[in-house]
């Protein structure tokens, strides 16, 4: 029935910097369309919506995975009381990307001015690290494998060893 995630859509004020950011993660611009009312706008529950819709595809991903950007016209105002990196808010929390070398991925992001939001953590047979994406959304690097495969990360995090 359910197979795998297909895409995530992110509303941005300026698509250019978001496209550049996601290119660092291996995404390439594949399709651009203008939504100016019509069926797509009605489907999303905003019949008068005007927005540029940009599809970014992760190169080499099998199965396919996309980031879809929406750049609204006009750009909606901001709410200074609700910052998207607040992991305690309800709704979208974060998107995680699996990597084969978390240290190399971190170095690439830092070298390109990306803000890290956490130190690296070993947890349940994987290494994790949060970072900030476009519009302040929270993203995460995940490296599965050799790192504490015995469950020691879980023991440190919860006080209980994996059985």
PELIN-V670429 format. One record per residue. RES is the residue in one letter. PHI is phi in whole degrees, 0 to 359 (none if undefined). PSI is psi in radians with two decimals (999 if undefined). D_LAST is the distance of its C-alpha to the last C-alpha in Angstrom with 2 decimals. Layout:
res=RES phi=PHI psi=PSI d_last=D_LAST
res=RES phi=PHI psi=PSI d_last=D_LAST
This chain:
res=X phi=none psi=-1.37 d_last=30.71
res=X phi=275 psi=2.39 d_last=29.12
res=X phi=253 psi=-1.06 d_last=28.80
res=X phi=190 psi=2.88 d_last=28.11
res=X phi=298 psi=2.54 d_last=29.59
res=X phi=254 psi=-0.83 d_last=33.28
res=X phi=199 psi=2.89 d_last=34.58
res=X phi=230 psi=2.45 d_last=34.56
res=X phi=250 psi=2.33 d_last=37.94
res=X phi=233 psi=2.20 d_last=38.84
res=X phi=277 psi=2.25 d_last=42.17
res=X phi=231 psi=2.67 d_last=43.82
res=X phi=282 psi=-0.60 d_last=47.15
res=X phi=220 psi=1.96 d_last=47.97
res=X phi=292 psi=-0.53 d_last=46.47
res=X phi=307 psi=-0.99 d_last=47.69
res=X phi=298 psi=-0.58 d_last=45.29
res=X phi=292 psi=-0.69 d_last=42.34
res=X phi=297 psi=-0.79 d_last=43.28
res=X phi=299 psi=-0.74 d_last=43.48
res=X phi=299 psi=-0.90 d_last=40.12
res=X phi=291 psi=-0.38 d_last=38.28
res=X phi=298 psi=-0.59 d_last=40.19
res=X phi=301 psi=-0.52 d_last=38.24
res=X phi=267 psi=0.06 d_last=35.08
res=X phi=98 psi=0.17 d_last=36.76
res=X phi=270 psi=2.47 d_last=38.33
res=X phi=235 psi=2.43 d_last=41.95
res=X phi=295 psi=2.23 d_last=44.49
res=X phi=242 psi=-0.59 d_last=45.19
res=X phi=207 psi=2.44 d_last=47.17
res=X phi=229 psi=2.30 d_last=49.14
res=X phi=221 psi=2.64 d_last=50.75
res=X phi=258 psi=2.15 d_last=52.65
res=X phi=264 psi=2.08 d_last=51.82
res=X phi=227 psi=1.32 d_last=55.02
res=X phi=73 psi=-2.65 d_last=54.63
res=X phi=73 psi=-2.92 d_last=54.62
res=X phi=303 psi=-0.84 d_last=51.86
res=X phi=300 psi=-0.70 d_last=48.95
res=X phi=293 psi=-0.73 d_last=49.91
res=X phi=296 psi=-0.73 d_last=50.27
res=X phi=304 psi=-0.69 d_last=46.92
res=X phi=276 psi=0.03 d_last=45.28
res=X phi=79 psi=0.31 d_last=47.25
res=X phi=227 psi=1.32 d_last=49.60
res=X phi=303 psi=-0.47 d_last=52.82
res=X phi=262 psi=0.22 d_last=54.72
res=X phi=295 psi=2.40 d_last=52.01
res=X phi=236 psi=2.17 d_last=53.09
res=X phi=200 psi=2.56 d_last=50.42
res=X phi=276 psi=2.29 d_last=49.88
res=X phi=247 psi=2.04 d_last=46.83
res=X phi=244 psi=2.18 d_last=45.38
res=X phi=261 psi=2.17 d_last=42.78
res=X phi=247 psi=2.18 d_last=40.74
res=X phi=254 psi=2.41 d_last=38.80
res=X phi=283 psi=2.01 d_last=35.97
res=X phi=297 psi=2.33 d_last=37.48
res=X phi=79 psi=0.01 d_last=35.63
res=X phi=286 psi=2.31 d_last=32.99
res=X phi=220 psi=1.79 d_last=32.07
res=X phi=281 psi=2.86 d_last=31.81
res=X phi=302 psi=2.52 d_last=34.49
res=X phi=218 psi=2.41 d_last=33.69
res=X phi=234 psi=2.62 d_last=36.36
res=X phi=251 psi=2.22 d_last=37.07
res=X phi=248 psi=2.17 d_last=40.12
res=X phi=260 psi=2.45 d_last=42.24
res=X phi=241 psi=2.10 d_last=44.73
res=X phi=249 psi=1.77 d_last=47.58
res=X phi=287 psi=2.61 d_last=49.53
res=X phi=229 psi=1.96 d_last=53.31
res=X phi=283 psi=2.85 d_last=54.11
res=X phi=291 psi=2.22 d_last=51.05
res=X phi=296 psi=2.70 d_last=49.63
res=X phi=294 psi=2.93 d_last=49.76
res=X phi=257 psi=2.70 d_last=46.80
res=X phi=249 psi=1.77 d_last=45.20
res=X phi=295 psi=-0.19 d_last=44.75
res=X phi=274 psi=-0.21 d_last=42.63
res=X phi=232 psi=1.61 d_last=39.74
res=X phi=275 psi=2.31 d_last=38.40
res=X phi=296 psi=-0.31 d_last=36.08
res=X phi=274 psi=0.09 d_last=33.64
res=X phi=283 psi=1.76 d_last=32.92
res=X phi=290 psi=-0.10 d_last=29.31
res=X phi=268 psi=-0.18 d_last=29.75
res=X phi=289 psi=2.69 d_last=32.49
res=X phi=283 psi=2.74 d_last=32.08
res=X phi=96 psi=-2.61 d_last=32.44
res=X phi=306 psi=2.30 d_last=31.65
res=X phi=251 psi=-1.10 d_last=29.00
res=X phi=195 psi=2.86 d_last=28.47
res=X phi=242 psi=2.31 d_last=28.41
res=X phi=250 psi=2.43 d_last=26.01
res=X phi=246 psi=2.20 d_last=27.16
res=X phi=284 psi=2.33 d_last=25.01
res=X phi=231 psi=2.80 d_last=26.49
res=X phi=264 psi=-0.20 d_last=26.15
res=X phi=211 psi=1.66 d_last=27.13
res=X phi=295 psi=-0.59 d_last=26.47
res=X phi=293 psi=-0.75 d_last=28.72
res=X phi=293 psi=-0.72 d_last=31.58
res=X phi=296 psi=-0.73 d_last=31.23
res=X phi=298 psi=-0.79 d_last=31.31
res=X phi=300 psi=-0.74 d_last=34.35
res=X phi=299 psi=-0.81 d_last=36.15
res=X phi=295 psi=-0.83 d_last=35.71
res=X phi=299 psi=-0.72 d_last=36.74
res=X phi=297 psi=-0.38 d_last=39.71
res=X phi=257 psi=0.30 d_last=40.82
res=X phi=82 psi=0.23 d_last=40.74
res=X phi=282 psi=2.40 d_last=37.55
res=X phi=275 psi=2.16 d_last=36.10
res=X phi=278 psi=2.41 d_last=32.49
res=X phi=255 psi=-0.11 d_last=30.96
res=X phi=206 psi=2.88 d_last=27.92
res=X phi=280 psi=2.87 d_last=26.73
res=X phi=293 psi=2.47 d_last=24.12
res=X phi=228 psi=2.38 d_last=20.52
res=X phi=270 psi=2.22 d_last=17.27
res=X phi=205 psi=2.10 d_last=14.74
res=X phi=48 psi=1.09 d_last=11.80
res=X phi=64 psi=0.44 d_last=13.08
res=X phi=208 psi=2.78 d_last=16.64
res=X phi=257 psi=2.43 d_last=19.63
res=X phi=231 psi=2.61 d_last=21.58
res=X phi=203 psi=2.19 d_last=25.16
res=X phi=271 psi=2.54 d_last=27.45
res=X phi=214 psi=2.88 d_last=31.17
res=X phi=262 psi=2.33 d_last=34.27
res=X phi=252 psi=-2.94 d_last=36.05
res=X phi=303 psi=2.54 d_last=39.44
res=X phi=61 psi=0.33 d_last=40.58
res=X phi=76 psi=0.25 d_last=37.84
res=X phi=290 psi=2.67 d_last=34.96
res=X phi=268 psi=2.25 d_last=31.47
res=X phi=236 psi=2.88 d_last=29.90
res=X phi=218 psi=2.48 d_last=26.74
res=X phi=265 psi=2.43 d_last=25.93
res=X phi=226 psi=2.14 d_last=22.54
res=X phi=243 psi=1.99 d_last=21.70
res=X phi=275 psi=2.75 d_last=18.75
res=X phi=128 psi=-2.35 d_last=17.79
res=X phi=304 psi=-0.51 d_last=17.70
res=X phi=297 psi=1.89 d_last=17.17
res=X phi=52 psi=0.74 d_last=13.87
res=X phi=299 psi=-0.29 d_last=12.17
res=X phi=283 psi=-0.14 d_last=9.50
res=X phi=99 psi=0.10 d_last=8.36
res=X phi=298 psi=-0.58 d_last=10.87
res=X phi=299 psi=-0.72 d_last=12.85
res=X phi=295 psi=-0.70 d_last=10.49
res=X phi=298 psi=-0.76 d_last=10.33
res=X phi=296 psi=-0.67 d_last=14.13
res=X phi=284 psi=-0.60 d_last=14.72
res=X phi=243 psi=-0.26 d_last=13.03
res=X phi=86 psi=-0.01 d_last=12.54
res=X phi=240 psi=2.34 d_last=8.83
res=X phi=282 psi=2.64 d_last=6.26
res=X phi=289 psi=2.34 d_last=3.80
res=X phi=263 psi=999 d_last=0.00
